[in-house]
Amino acid sequence: MKPKLVGSWNGKGTIAERPFEFSSMTLASDGTYTAIAKYADTERALTGHWKIENDVLFLDGGTRSYQFAFEGDNKVMFTDTAINETIKMSRVE
């Protein structure tokens, strides 16, 4: 499953719909990631490592985890397991 998530993704939706969102995220095949997260009016760049276990994406050794489900090959929904919020993302082509 890991290769299908590798690539760049853009977030869908607005900050009013949830407490935060990833506006963009790149998951590299070497297990590293970069992301831009929005919290209200603030954007923050994030970097670290990722892995997948049982259809759950773990960032930074498990400090953040997201269940995920694909909608075709180019859309994925991540659910933050801590706050049960969903983030929709589309693959950057």
PDB file of N, CA, C and O in Angstrom, chain B, residues numbered from 101:
ATOM      1  N   MET B 101       0.833  -1.205   0.000  1.00  0.00           N
ATOM      2  CA  MET B 101       0.000   0.000   0.000  1.00  0.00           C
ATOM      3  C   MET B 101       0.865   1.251   0.000  1.00  0.00           C
ATOM      4  O   MET B 101       0.435   2.284  -0.512  1.00  0.00           O
ATOM      5  N   LYS B 102       2.059   1.193   0.552  1.00  0.00           N
ATOM      6  CA  LYS B 102       2.896   2.374   0.659  1.00  0.00           C
ATOM      7  C   LYS B 102       3.145   3.058  -0.685  1.00  0.00           C
ATOM      8  O   LYS B 102       3.039   4.282  -0.758  1.00  0.00           O
ATOM      9  N   PRO B 103       3.474   2.315  -1.765  1.00  0.00           N
ATOM     10  CA  PRO B 103       3.739   3.021  -3.021  1.00  0.00           C
ATOM     11  C   PRO B 103       2.574   3.850  -3.536  1.00  0.00           C
ATOM     12  O   PRO B 103       2.795   4.877  -4.177  1.00  0.00           O
ATOM     13  N   LYS B 104       1.331   3.432  -3.271  1.00  0.00           N
ATOM     14  CA  LYS B 104       0.175   4.192  -3.752  1.00  0.00           C
ATOM     15  C   LYS B 104       0.072   5.560  -3.075  1.00  0.00           C
ATOM     16  O   LYS B 104      -0.441   6.504  -3.676  1.00  0.00           O
ATOM     17  N   LEU B 105       0.548   5.679  -1.840  1.00  0.00           N
ATOM     18  CA  LEU B 105       0.507   6.960  -1.137  1.00  0.00           C
ATOM     19  C   LEU B 105       1.678   7.865  -1.491  1.00  0.00           C
ATOM     20  O   LEU B 105       1.614   9.076  -1.282  1.00  0.00           O
ATOM     21  N   VAL B 106       2.742   7.285  -2.024  1.00  0.00           N
ATOM     22  CA  VAL B 106       3.912   8.090  -2.373  1.00  0.00           C
ATOM     23  C   VAL B 106       3.516   9.125  -3.416  1.00  0.00           C
ATOM     24  O   VAL B 106       2.871   8.798  -4.412  1.00  0.00           O
ATOM     25  N   GLY B 107       3.906  10.373  -3.184  1.00  0.00           N
ATOM     26  CA  GLY B 107       3.622  11.453  -4.119  1.00  0.00           C
ATOM     27  C   GLY B 107       3.188  12.703  -3.386  1.00  0.00           C
ATOM     28  O   GLY B 107       3.290  12.800  -2.163  1.00  0.00           O
ATOM     29  N   SER B 108       2.704  13.650  -4.154  1.00  0.00           N
ATOM     30  CA  SER B 108       2.272  14.939  -3.596  1.00  0.00           C
ATOM     31  C   SER B 108       0.757  15.027  -3.630  1.00  0.00           C
ATOM     32  O   SER B 108       0.109  14.580  -4.577  1.00  0.00           O
ATOM     33  N   TRP B 109       0.206  15.616  -2.569  1.00  0.00           N
ATOM     34  CA  TRP B 109      -1.231  15.702  -2.376  1.00  0.00           C
ATOM     35  C   TRP B 109      -1.618  17.122  -1.963  1.00  0.00           C
ATOM     36  O   TRP B 109      -0.878  17.784  -1.235  1.00  0.00           O
ATOM     37  N   ASN B 110      -2.773  17.586  -2.427  1.00  0.00           N
ATOM     38  CA  ASN B 110      -3.324  18.887  -2.020  1.00  0.00           C
ATOM     39  C   ASN B 110      -4.625  18.674  -1.277  1.00  0.00           C
ATOM     40  O   ASN B 110      -5.432  17.820  -1.645  1.00  0.00           O
ATOM     41  N   GLY B 111      -4.825  19.466  -0.217  1.00  0.00           N
ATOM     42  CA  GLY B 111      -6.028  19.360   0.599  1.00  0.00           C
ATOM     43  C   GLY B 111      -7.237  19.974  -0.059  1.00  0.00           C
ATOM     44  O   GLY B 111      -7.127  20.874  -0.892  1.00  0.00           O
ATOM     45  N   LYS B 112      -8.404  19.469   0.330  1.00  0.00           N
ATOM     46  CA  LYS B 112      -9.690  19.991  -0.136  1.00  0.00           C
ATOM     47  C   LYS B 112     -10.451  20.503   1.071  1.00  0.00           C
ATOM     48  O   LYS B 112     -10.304  19.969   2.170  1.00  0.00           O
ATOM     49  N   GLY B 113     -11.251  21.517   0.882  1.00  0.00           N
ATOM     50  CA  GLY B 113     -12.061  22.034   1.973  1.00  0.00           C
ATOM     51  C   GLY B 113     -11.514  23.353   2.487  1.00  0.00           C
ATOM     52  O   GLY B 113     -10.574  23.919   1.929  1.00  0.00           O
ATOM     53  N   THR B 114     -12.122  23.829   3.560  1.00  0.00           N
ATOM     54  CA  THR B 114     -11.713  25.098   4.151  1.00  0.00           C
ATOM     55  C   THR B 114     -11.435  24.907   5.628  1.00  0.00           C
ATOM     56  O   THR B 114     -11.894  23.938   6.232  1.00  0.00           O
ATOM     57  N   ILE B 115     -10.696  25.814   6.201  1.00  0.00           N
ATOM     58  CA  ILE B 115     -10.349  25.742   7.617  1.00  0.00           C
ATOM     59  C   ILE B 115     -11.597  25.852   8.492  1.00  0.00           C
ATOM     60  O   ILE B 115     -11.593  25.375   9.627  1.00  0.00           O
ATOM     61  N   ALA B 116     -12.649  26.465   7.991  1.00  0.00           N
ATOM     62  CA  ALA B 116     -13.885  26.584   8.769  1.00  0.00           C
ATOM     63  C   ALA B 116     -14.536  25.221   8.994  1.00  0.00           C
ATOM     64  O   ALA B 116     -15.335  25.057   9.916  1.00  0.00           O
ATOM     65  N   GLU B 117     -14.194  24.241   8.151  1.00  0.00           N
ATOM     66  CA  GLU B 117     -14.792  22.922   8.252  1.00  0.00           C
ATOM     67  C   GLU B 117     -14.116  22.038   9.302  1.00  0.00           C
ATOM     68  O   GLU B 117     -14.665  20.997   9.661  1.00  0.00           O
ATOM     69  N   ARG B 118     -12.939  22.425   9.803  1.00  0.00           N
ATOM     70  CA  ARG B 118     -12.217  21.597  10.765  1.00  0.00           C
ATOM     71  C   ARG B 118     -11.173  22.450  11.484  1.00  0.00           C
ATOM     72  O   ARG B 118     -10.848  23.541  11.015  1.00  0.00           O
ATOM     73  N   PRO B 119     -10.642  21.977  12.609  1.00  0.00           N
ATOM     74  CA  PRO B 119      -9.688  22.791  13.357  1.00  0.00           C
ATOM     75  C   PRO B 119      -8.344  22.986  12.656  1.00  0.00           C
ATOM     76  O   PRO B 119      -7.639  23.954  12.941  1.00  0.00           O
ATOM     77  N   PHE B 120      -7.981  22.084  11.748  1.00  0.00           N
ATOM     78  CA  PHE B 120      -6.748  22.238  10.983  1.00  0.00           C
ATOM     79  C   PHE B 120      -6.901  21.453   9.693  1.00  0.00           C
ATOM     80  O   PHE B 120      -7.839  20.670   9.543  1.00  0.00           O
ATOM     81  N   GLU B 121      -5.993  21.660   8.776  1.00  0.00           N
ATOM     82  CA  GLU B 121      -5.939  20.831   7.580  1.00  0.00           C
ATOM     83  C   GLU B 121      -4.539  20.867   7.000  1.00  0.00           C
ATOM     84  O   GLU B 121      -3.785  21.815   7.217  1.00  0.00           O
ATOM     85  N   PHE B 122      -4.202  19.829   6.263  1.00  0.00           N
ATOM     86  CA  PHE B 122      -2.991  19.840   5.463  1.00  0.00           C
ATOM     87  C   PHE B 122      -3.360  20.475   4.136  1.00  0.00           C
ATOM     88  O   PHE B 122      -4.198  19.938   3.412  1.00  0.00           O
ATOM     89  N   SER B 123      -2.755  21.605   3.799  1.00  0.00           N
ATOM     90  CA  SER B 123      -3.036  22.192   2.495  1.00  0.00           C
ATOM     91  C   SER B 123      -2.232  21.487   1.420  1.00  0.00           C
ATOM     92  O   SER B 123      -2.640  21.454   0.259  1.00  0.00           O
ATOM     93  N   SER B 124      -1.081  20.917   1.798  1.00  0.00           N
ATOM     94  CA  SER B 124      -0.306  20.110   0.868  1.00  0.00           C
ATOM     95  C   SER B 124       0.568  19.146   1.662  1.00  0.00           C
ATOM     96  O   SER B 124       0.933  19.407   2.808  1.00  0.00           O
ATOM     97  N   MET B 125       0.892  18.025   1.020  1.00  0.00           N
ATOM     98  CA  MET B 125       1.730  17.031   1.671  1.00  0.00           C
ATOM     99  C   MET B 125       2.427  16.222   0.592  1.00  0.00           C
ATOM    100  O   MET B 125       1.818  15.850  -0.411  1.00  0.00           O
ATOM    101  N   THR B 126       3.707  15.953   0.805  1.00  0.00           N
ATOM    102  CA  THR B 126       4.453  15.073  -0.075  1.00  0.00           C
ATOM    103  C   THR B 126       5.019  13.935   0.750  1.00  0.00           C
ATOM    104  O   THR B 126       5.731  14.149   1.731  1.00  0.00           O
ATOM    105  N   LEU B 127       4.686  12.716   0.332  1.00  0.00           N
ATOM    106  CA  LEU B 127       5.195  11.514   0.971  1.00  0.00           C
ATOM    107  C   LEU B 127       6.225  10.907   0.025  1.00  0.00           C
ATOM    108  O   LEU B 127       5.875  10.423  -1.051  1.00  0.00           O
ATOM    109  N   ALA B 128       7.482  10.934   0.424  1.00  0.00           N
ATOM    110  CA  ALA B 128       8.570  10.429  -0.424  1.00  0.00           C
ATOM    111  C   ALA B 128       8.745   8.925  -0.226  1.00  0.00           C
ATOM    112  O   ALA B 128       8.416   8.389   0.833  1.00  0.00           O
ATOM    113  N   SER B 129       9.258   8.260  -1.234  1.00  0.00           N
ATOM    114  CA  SER B 129       9.440   6.810  -1.174  1.00  0.00           C
ATOM    115  C   SER B 129      10.488   6.388  -0.151  1.00  0.00           C
ATOM    116  O   SER B 129      10.540   5.218   0.228  1.00  0.00           O
ATOM    117  N   ASP B 130      11.326   7.325   0.306  1.00  0.00           N
ATOM    118  CA  ASP B 130      12.337   6.992   1.322  1.00  0.00           C
ATOM    119  C   ASP B 130      11.786   7.066   2.746  1.00  0.00           C
ATOM    120  O   ASP B 130      12.535   6.902   3.709  1.00  0.00           O
ATOM    121  N   GLY B 131      10.470   7.314   2.885  1.00  0.00           N
ATOM    122  CA  GLY B 131       9.851   7.355   4.204  1.00  0.00           C
ATOM    123  C   GLY B 131       9.875   8.717   4.868  1.00  0.00           C
ATOM    124  O   GLY B 131       9.560   8.826   6.053  1.00  0.00           O
ATOM    125  N   THR B 132      10.241   9.763   4.133  1.00  0.00           N
ATOM    126  CA  THR B 132      10.200  11.117   4.679  1.00  0.00           C
ATOM    127  C   THR B 132       8.985  11.847   4.100  1.00  0.00           C
ATOM    128  O   THR B 132       8.438  11.463   3.067  1.00  0.00           O
ATOM    129  N   TYR B 133       8.581  12.914   4.802  1.00  0.00           N
ATOM    130  CA  TYR B 133       7.464  13.714   4.302  1.00  0.00           C
ATOM    131  C   TYR B 133       7.725  15.196   4.557  1.00  0.00           C
ATOM    132  O   TYR B 133       8.510  15.571   5.428  1.00  0.00           O
ATOM    133  N   THR B 134       7.049  16.015   3.776  1.00  0.00           N
ATOM    134  CA  THR B 134       6.949  17.452   4.021  1.00  0.00           C
ATOM    135  C   THR B 134       5.472  17.803   3.894  1.00  0.00           C
ATOM    136  O   THR B 134       4.747  17.200   3.102  1.00  0.00           O
ATOM    137  N   ALA B 135       5.039  18.770   4.670  1.00  0.00           N
ATOM    138  CA  ALA B 135       3.632  19.165   4.620  1.00  0.00           C
ATOM    139  C   ALA B 135       3.493  20.614   5.047  1.00  0.00           C
ATOM    140  O   ALA B 135       4.325  21.147   5.782  1.00  0.00           O
ATOM    141  N   ILE B 136       2.436  21.234   4.576  1.00  0.00           N
ATOM    142  CA  ILE B 136       2.023  22.553   5.043  1.00  0.00           C
ATOM    143  C   ILE B 136       0.691  22.351   5.746  1.00  0.00           C
ATOM    144  O   ILE B 136      -0.290  21.932   5.133  1.00  0.00           O
ATOM    145  N   ALA B 137       0.668  22.654   7.037  1.00  0.00           N
ATOM    146  CA  ALA B 137      -0.549  22.509   7.830  1.00  0.00           C
ATOM    147  C   ALA B 137      -1.102  23.890   8.148  1.00  0.00           C
ATOM    148  O   ALA B 137      -0.349  24.810   8.468  1.00  0.00           O
ATOM    149  N   LYS B 138      -2.416  24.030   8.058  1.00  0.00           N
ATOM    150  CA  LYS B 138      -3.077  25.286   8.392  1.00  0.00           C
ATOM    151  C   LYS B 138      -3.808  25.116   9.712  1.00  0.00           C
ATOM    152  O   LYS B 138      -4.548  24.152   9.907  1.00  0.00           O
ATOM    153  N   TYR B 139      -3.594  26.060  10.612  1.00  0.00           N
ATOM    154  CA  TYR B 139      -4.296  26.134  11.886  1.00  0.00           C
ATOM    155  C   TYR B 139      -4.890  27.530  11.955  1.00  0.00           C
ATOM    156  O   TYR B 139      -4.167  28.499  12.188  1.00  0.00           O
ATOM    157  N   ALA B 140      -6.206  27.647  11.754  1.00  0.00           N
ATOM    158  CA  ALA B 140      -6.870  28.955  11.686  1.00  0.00           C
ATOM    159  C   ALA B 140      -6.164  29.810  10.632  1.00  0.00           C
ATOM    160  O   ALA B 140      -6.147  29.431   9.461  1.00  0.00           O
ATOM    161  N   ASP B 141      -5.582  30.947  11.010  1.00  0.00           N
ATOM    162  CA  ASP B 141      -4.925  31.828  10.048  1.00  0.00           C
ATOM    163  C   ASP B 141      -3.429  31.576   9.937  1.00  0.00           C
ATOM    164  O   ASP B 141      -2.725  32.349   9.287  1.00  0.00           O
ATOM    165  N   THR B 142      -2.931  30.519  10.553  1.00  0.00           N
ATOM    166  CA  THR B 142      -1.499  30.243  10.596  1.00  0.00           C
ATOM    167  C   THR B 142      -1.159  29.027   9.751  1.00  0.00           C
ATOM    168  O   THR B 142      -1.852  28.010   9.804  1.00  0.00           O
ATOM    169  N   GLU B 143      -0.086  29.137   8.968  1.00  0.00           N
ATOM    170  CA  GLU B 143       0.442  27.998   8.234  1.00  0.00           C
ATOM    171  C   GLU B 143       1.756  27.576   8.868  1.00  0.00           C
ATOM    172  O   GLU B 143       2.548  28.410   9.306  1.00  0.00           O
ATOM    173  N   ARG B 144       1.974  26.263   8.911  1.00  0.00           N
ATOM    174  CA  ARG B 144       3.203  25.753   9.497  1.00  0.00           C
ATOM    175  C   ARG B 144       3.770  24.653   8.611  1.00  0.00           C
ATOM    176  O   ARG B 144       3.043  23.750   8.195  1.00  0.00           O
ATOM    177  N   ALA B 145       5.068  24.726   8.320  1.00  0.00           N
ATOM    178  CA  ALA B 145       5.743  23.689   7.549  1.00  0.00           C
ATOM    179  C   ALA B 145       6.147  22.559   8.494  1.00  0.00           C
ATOM    180  O   ALA B 145       6.670  22.798   9.582  1.00  0.00           O
ATOM    181  N   LEU B 146       5.899  21.335   8.062  1.00  0.00           N
ATOM    182  CA  LEU B 146       6.241  20.160   8.845  1.00  0.00           C
ATOM    183  C   LEU B 146       7.124  19.235   8.015  1.00  0.00           C
ATOM    184  O   LEU B 146       6.946  19.132   6.801  1.00  0.00           O
ATOM    185  N   THR B 147       8.056  18.575   8.647  1.00  0.00           N
ATOM    186  CA  THR B 147       8.869  17.561   7.995  1.00  0.00           C
ATOM    187  C   THR B 147       9.075  16.418   8.975  1.00  0.00           C
ATOM    188  O   THR B 147       8.971  16.604  10.187  1.00  0.00           O
ATOM    189  N   GLY B 148       9.360  15.260   8.459  1.00  0.00           N
ATOM    190  CA  GLY B 148       9.609  14.125   9.334  1.00  0.00           C
ATOM    191  C   GLY B 148       9.577  12.825   8.570  1.00  0.00           C
ATOM    192  O   GLY B 148       9.864  12.784   7.374  1.00  0.00           O
ATOM    193  N   HIS B 149       9.223  11.754   9.273  1.00  0.00           N
ATOM    194  CA  HIS B 149       9.187  10.416   8.708  1.00  0.00           C
ATOM    195  C   HIS B 149       7.777   9.845   8.786  1.00  0.00           C
ATOM    196  O   HIS B 149       6.994  10.195   9.669  1.00  0.00           O
ATOM    197  N   TRP B 150       7.473   8.957   7.840  1.00  0.00           N
ATOM    198  CA  TRP B 150       6.168   8.326   7.804  1.00  0.00           C
ATOM    199  C   TRP B 150       6.299   6.831   7.577  1.00  0.00           C
ATOM    200  O   TRP B 150       7.298   6.342   7.050  1.00  0.00           O
ATOM    201  N   LYS B 151       5.242   6.111   7.999  1.00  0.00           N
ATOM    202  CA  LYS B 151       5.145   4.677   7.721  1.00  0.00           C
ATOM    203  C   LYS B 151       3.671   4.296   7.741  1.00  0.00           C
ATOM    204  O   LYS B 151       2.827   5.048   8.229  1.00  0.00           O
ATOM    205  N   ILE B 152       3.375   3.119   7.205  1.00  0.00           N
ATOM    206  CA  ILE B 152       2.003   2.626   7.154  1.00  0.00           C
ATOM    207  C   ILE B 152       1.947   1.267   7.847  1.00  0.00           C
ATOM    208  O   ILE B 152       2.803   0.407   7.639  1.00  0.00           O
ATOM    209  N   GLU B 153       0.919   1.097   8.672  1.00  0.00           N
ATOM    210  CA  GLU B 153       0.603  -0.191   9.274  1.00  0.00           C
ATOM    211  C   GLU B 153      -0.908  -0.330   9.291  1.00  0.00           C
ATOM    212  O   GLU B 153      -1.609   0.514   9.849  1.00  0.00           O
ATOM    213  N   ASN B 154      -1.413  -1.404   8.676  1.00  0.00           N
ATOM    214  CA  ASN B 154      -2.854  -1.711   8.695  1.00  0.00           C
ATOM    215  C   ASN B 154      -3.725  -0.538   8.254  1.00  0.00           C
ATOM    216  O   ASN B 154      -4.672  -0.172   8.951  1.00  0.00           O
ATOM    217  N   ASP B 155      -3.416   0.049   7.112  1.00  0.00           N
ATOM    218  CA  ASP B 155      -4.180   1.167   6.549  1.00  0.00           C
ATOM    219  C   ASP B 155      -4.223   2.389   7.464  1.00  0.00           C
ATOM    220  O   ASP B 155      -5.193   3.147   7.449  1.00  0.00           O
ATOM    221  N   VAL B 156      -3.182   2.575   8.251  1.00  0.00           N
ATOM    222  CA  VAL B 156      -3.032   3.772   9.074  1.00  0.00           C
ATOM    223  C   VAL B 156      -1.687   4.393   8.740  1.00  0.00           C
ATOM    224  O   VAL B 156      -0.656   3.722   8.778  1.00  0.00           O
ATOM    225  N   LEU B 157      -1.702   5.686   8.412  1.00  0.00           N
ATOM    226  CA  LEU B 157      -0.485   6.455   8.155  1.00  0.00           C
ATOM    227  C   LEU B 157      -0.007   7.022   9.481  1.00  0.00           C
ATOM    228  O   LEU B 157      -0.744   7.727  10.170  1.00  0.00           O
ATOM    229  N   PHE B 158       1.230   6.707   9.830  1.00  0.00           N
ATOM    230  CA  PHE B 158       1.841   7.214  11.056  1.00  0.00           C
ATOM    231  C   PHE B 158       2.910   8.235  10.678  1.00  0.00           C
ATOM    232  O   PHE B 158       3.780   7.953   9.855  1.00  0.00           O
ATOM    233  N   LEU B 159       2.843   9.414  11.279  1.00  0.00           N
ATOM    234  CA  LEU B 159       3.856  10.444  11.068  1.00  0.00           C
ATOM    235  C   LEU B 159       4.710  10.567  12.319  1.00  0.00           C
ATOM    236  O   LEU B 159       4.208  10.496  13.440  1.00  0.00           O
ATOM    237  N   ASP B 160       5.993  10.750  12.113  1.00  0.00           N
ATOM    238  CA  ASP B 160       6.925  11.024  13.212  1.00  0.00           C
ATOM    239  C   ASP B 160       6.867   9.989  14.328  1.00  0.00           C
ATOM    240  O   ASP B 160       6.678  10.325  15.497  1.00  0.00           O
ATOM    241  N   GLY B 161       7.033   8.725  13.948  1.00  0.00           N
ATOM    242  CA  GLY B 161       7.092   7.669  14.938  1.00  0.00           C
ATOM    243  C   GLY B 161       5.784   7.411  15.653  1.00  0.00           C
ATOM    244  O   GLY B 161       5.777   6.819  16.732  1.00  0.00           O
ATOM    245  N   GLY B 162       4.671   7.844  15.072  1.00  0.00           N
ATOM    246  CA  GLY B 162       3.370   7.582  15.663  1.00  0.00           C
ATOM    247  C   GLY B 162       2.794   8.723  16.478  1.00  0.00           C
ATOM    248  O   GLY B 162       1.742   8.569  17.099  1.00  0.00           O
ATOM    249  N   THR B 163       3.476   9.882  16.487  1.00  0.00           N
ATOM    250  CA  THR B 163       2.923  11.010  17.238  1.00  0.00           C
ATOM    251  C   THR B 163       1.618  11.503  16.622  1.00  0.00           C
ATOM    252  O   THR B 163       0.773  12.066  17.318  1.00  0.00           O
ATOM    253  N   ARG B 164       1.453  11.292  15.313  1.00  0.00           N
ATOM    254  CA  ARG B 164       0.195  11.594  14.634  1.00  0.00           C
ATOM    255  C   ARG B 164      -0.155  10.385  13.778  1.00  0.00           C
ATOM    256  O   ARG B 164       0.716   9.790  13.144  1.00  0.00           O
ATOM    257  N   SER B 165      -1.430  10.027  13.763  1.00  0.00           N
ATOM    258  CA  SER B 165      -1.841   8.879  12.955  1.00  0.00           C
ATOM    259  C   SER B 165      -3.155   9.187  12.247  1.00  0.00           C
ATOM    260  O   SER B 165      -4.023   9.886  12.769  1.00  0.00           O
ATOM    261  N   TYR B 166      -3.268   8.643  11.046  1.00  0.00           N
ATOM    262  CA  TYR B 166      -4.416   8.901  10.190  1.00  0.00           C
ATOM    263  C   TYR B 166      -4.837   7.619   9.501  1.00  0.00           C
ATOM    264  O   TYR B 166      -4.041   7.014   8.784  1.00  0.00           O
ATOM    265  N   GLN B 167      -6.080   7.194   9.707  1.00  0.00           N
ATOM    266  CA  GLN B 167      -6.631   6.123   8.890  1.00  0.00           C
ATOM    267  C   GLN B 167      -6.840   6.716   7.512  1.00  0.00           C
ATOM    268  O   GLN B 167      -7.106   7.912   7.385  1.00  0.00           O
ATOM    269  N   PHE B 168      -6.724   5.895   6.473  1.00  0.00           N
ATOM    270  CA  PHE B 168      -6.925   6.440   5.137  1.00  0.00           C
ATOM    271  C   PHE B 168      -7.689   5.458   4.269  1.00  0.00           C
ATOM    272  O   PHE B 168      -7.650   4.244   4.471  1.00  0.00           O
ATOM    273  N   ALA B 169      -8.388   6.030   3.293  1.00  0.00           N
ATOM    274  CA  ALA B 169      -9.130   5.242   2.315  1.00  0.00           C
ATOM    275  C   ALA B 169      -9.067   5.982   0.984  1.00  0.00           C
ATOM    276  O   ALA B 169      -9.274   7.194   0.924  1.00  0.00           O
ATOM    277  N   PHE B 170      -8.782   5.249  -0.068  1.00  0.00           N
ATOM    278  CA  PHE B 170      -8.698   5.848  -1.400  1.00  0.00           C
ATOM    279  C   PHE B 170     -10.071   5.940  -2.042  1.00  0.00           C
ATOM    280  O   PHE B 170     -10.940   5.094  -1.826  1.00  0.00           O
ATOM    281  N   GLU B 171     -10.243   6.985  -2.834  1.00  0.00           N
ATOM    282  CA  GLU B 171     -11.393   7.140  -3.719  1.00  0.00           C
ATOM    283  C   GLU B 171     -10.796   7.150  -5.119  1.00  0.00           C
ATOM    284  O   GLU B 171     -10.458   8.216  -5.632  1.00  0.00           O
ATOM    285  N   GLY B 172     -10.659   5.996  -5.741  1.00  0.00           N
ATOM    286  CA  GLY B 172      -9.939   5.883  -7.003  1.00  0.00           C
ATOM    287  C   GLY B 172      -8.442   5.975  -6.736  1.00  0.00           C
ATOM    288  O   GLY B 172      -7.996   5.745  -5.611  1.00  0.00           O
ATOM    289  N   ASP B 173      -7.670   6.307  -7.755  1.00  0.00           N
ATOM    290  CA  ASP B 173      -6.213   6.381  -7.612  1.00  0.00           C
ATOM    291  C   ASP B 173      -5.720   7.751  -7.198  1.00  0.00           C
ATOM    292  O   ASP B 173      -4.589   7.874  -6.729  1.00  0.00           O
ATOM    293  N   ASN B 174      -6.532   8.786  -7.356  1.00  0.00           N
ATOM    294  CA  ASN B 174      -6.032  10.146  -7.187  1.00  0.00           C
ATOM    295  C   ASN B 174      -6.688  10.936  -6.061  1.00  0.00           C
ATOM    296  O   ASN B 174      -6.456  12.139  -5.939  1.00  0.00           O
ATOM    297  N   LYS B 175      -7.493  10.292  -5.249  1.00  0.00           N
ATOM    298  CA  LYS B 175      -8.110  10.968  -4.103  1.00  0.00           C
ATOM    299  C   LYS B 175      -8.013  10.055  -2.894  1.00  0.00           C
ATOM    300  O   LYS B 175      -8.179   8.839  -2.995  1.00  0.00           O
ATOM    301  N   VAL B 176      -7.741  10.666  -1.751  1.00  0.00           N
ATOM    302  CA  VAL B 176      -7.645   9.898  -0.520  1.00  0.00           C
ATOM    303  C   VAL B 176      -8.260  10.707   0.610  1.00  0.00           C
ATOM    304  O   VAL B 176      -8.163  11.934   0.639  1.00  0.00           O
ATOM    305  N   MET B 177      -8.891  10.007   1.535  1.00  0.00           N
ATOM    306  CA  MET B 177      -9.447  10.646   2.723  1.00  0.00           C
ATOM    307  C   MET B 177      -8.653  10.155   3.924  1.00  0.00           C
ATOM    308  O   MET B 177      -8.556   8.952   4.166  1.00  0.00           O
ATOM    309  N   PHE B 178      -8.089  11.089   4.668  1.00  0.00           N
ATOM    310  CA  PHE B 178      -7.365  10.784   5.895  1.00  0.00           C
ATOM    311  C   PHE B 178      -8.253  11.158   7.074  1.00  0.00           C
ATOM    312  O   PHE B 178      -8.830  12.245   7.089  1.00  0.00           O
ATOM    313  N   THR B 179      -8.370  10.283   8.051  1.00  0.00           N
ATOM    314  CA  THR B 179      -9.117  10.579   9.264  1.00  0.00           C
ATOM    315  C   THR B 179      -8.144  10.629  10.422  1.00  0.00           C
ATOM    316  O   THR B 179      -7.485   9.637  10.734  1.00  0.00           O
ATOM    317  N   ASP B 180      -8.055  11.794  11.062  1.00  0.00           N
ATOM    318  CA  ASP B 180      -7.196  11.969  12.231  1.00  0.00           C
ATOM    319  C   ASP B 180      -7.781  11.139  13.361  1.00  0.00           C
ATOM    320  O   ASP B 180      -8.884  11.420  13.830  1.00  0.00           O
ATOM    321  N   THR B 181      -7.059  10.125  13.801  1.00  0.00           N
ATOM    322  CA  THR B 181      -7.592   9.211  14.803  1.00  0.00           C
ATOM    323  C   THR B 181      -7.733   9.845  16.183  1.00  0.00           C
ATOM    324  O   THR B 181      -8.487   9.337  17.013  1.00  0.00           O
ATOM    325  N   ALA B 182      -7.030  10.935  16.446  1.00  0.00           N
ATOM    326  CA  ALA B 182      -7.121  11.589  17.753  1.00  0.00           C
ATOM    327  C   ALA B 182      -8.380  12.441  17.892  1.00  0.00           C
ATOM    328  O   ALA B 182      -8.973  12.503  18.969  1.00  0.00           O
ATOM    329  N   ILE B 183      -8.789  13.099  16.800  1.00  0.00           N
ATOM    330  CA  ILE B 183      -9.932  14.011  16.880  1.00  0.00           C
ATOM    331  C   ILE B 183     -11.080  13.612  15.951  1.00  0.00           C
ATOM    332  O   ILE B 183     -12.101  14.296  15.891  1.00  0.00           O
ATOM    333  N   ASN B 184     -10.911  12.509  15.231  1.00  0.00           N
ATOM    334  CA  ASN B 184     -11.933  11.984  14.336  1.00  0.00           C
ATOM    335  C   ASN B 184     -12.385  13.008  13.298  1.00  0.00           C
ATOM    336  O   ASN B 184     -13.577  13.116  13.008  1.00  0.00           O
ATOM    337  N   GLU B 185     -11.445  13.752  12.745  1.00  0.00           N
ATOM    338  CA  GLU B 185     -11.723  14.707  11.669  1.00  0.00           C
ATOM    339  C   GLU B 185     -11.147  14.164  10.365  1.00  0.00           C
ATOM    340  O   GLU B 185     -10.084  13.544  10.365  1.00  0.00           O
ATOM    341  N   THR B 186     -11.840  14.393   9.264  1.00  0.00           N
ATOM    342  CA  THR B 186     -11.427  13.881   7.965  1.00  0.00           C
ATOM    343  C   THR B 186     -10.839  14.986   7.107  1.00  0.00           C
ATOM    344  O   THR B 186     -11.349  16.105   7.061  1.00  0.00           O
ATOM    345  N   ILE B 187      -9.751  14.642   6.427  1.00  0.00           N
ATOM    346  CA  ILE B 187      -9.076  15.559   5.511  1.00  0.00           C
ATOM    347  C   ILE B 187      -9.107  14.894   4.132  1.00  0.00           C
ATOM    348  O   ILE B 187      -8.603  13.782   3.971  1.00  0.00           O
ATOM    349  N   LYS B 188      -9.692  15.561   3.146  1.00  0.00           N
ATOM    350  CA  LYS B 188      -9.730  15.046   1.787  1.00  0.00           C
ATOM    351  C   LYS B 188      -8.569  15.651   0.997  1.00  0.00           C
ATOM    352  O   LYS B 188      -8.331  16.858   1.045  1.00  0.00           O
ATOM    353  N   MET B 189      -7.850  14.791   0.271  1.00  0.00           N
ATOM    354  CA  MET B 189      -6.726  15.271  -0.521  1.00  0.00           C
ATOM    355  C   MET B 189      -6.753  14.657  -1.916  1.00  0.00           C
ATOM    356  O   MET B 189      -7.214  13.531  -2.107  1.00  0.00           O
ATOM    357  N   SER B 190      -6.252  15.416  -2.882  1.00  0.00           N
ATOM    358  CA  SER B 190      -6.146  14.949  -4.259  1.00  0.00           C
ATOM    359  C   SER B 190      -4.694  14.910  -4.672  1.00  0.00           C
ATOM    360  O   SER B 190      -3.904  15.776  -4.297  1.00  0.00           O
ATOM    361  N   ARG B 191      -4.345  13.892  -5.452  1.00  0.00           N
ATOM    362  CA  ARG B 191      -2.971  13.757  -5.934  1.00  0.00           C
ATOM    363  C   ARG B 191      -2.627  14.902  -6.877  1.00  0.00           C
ATOM    364  O   ARG B 191      -3.433  15.277  -7.729  1.00  0.00           O
ATOM    365  N   VAL B 192      -1.441  15.449  -6.725  1.00  0.00           N
ATOM    366  CA  VAL B 192      -0.945  16.483  -7.627  1.00  0.00           C
ATOM    367  C   VAL B 192      -0.416  15.785  -8.865  1.00  0.00           C
ATOM    368  O   VAL B 192       0.450  14.915  -8.766  1.00  0.00           O
ATOM    369  N   GLU B 193      -0.923  16.154 -10.023  1.00  0.00           N
ATOM    370  CA  GLU B 193      -0.527  15.502 -11.266  1.00  0.00           C
ATOM    371  C   GLU B 193       0.445  16.348 -12.040  1.00  0.00           C
ATOM    372  O   GLU B 193       0.886  15.952 -13.118  1.00  0.00           O
TER     373      GLU B 193
END
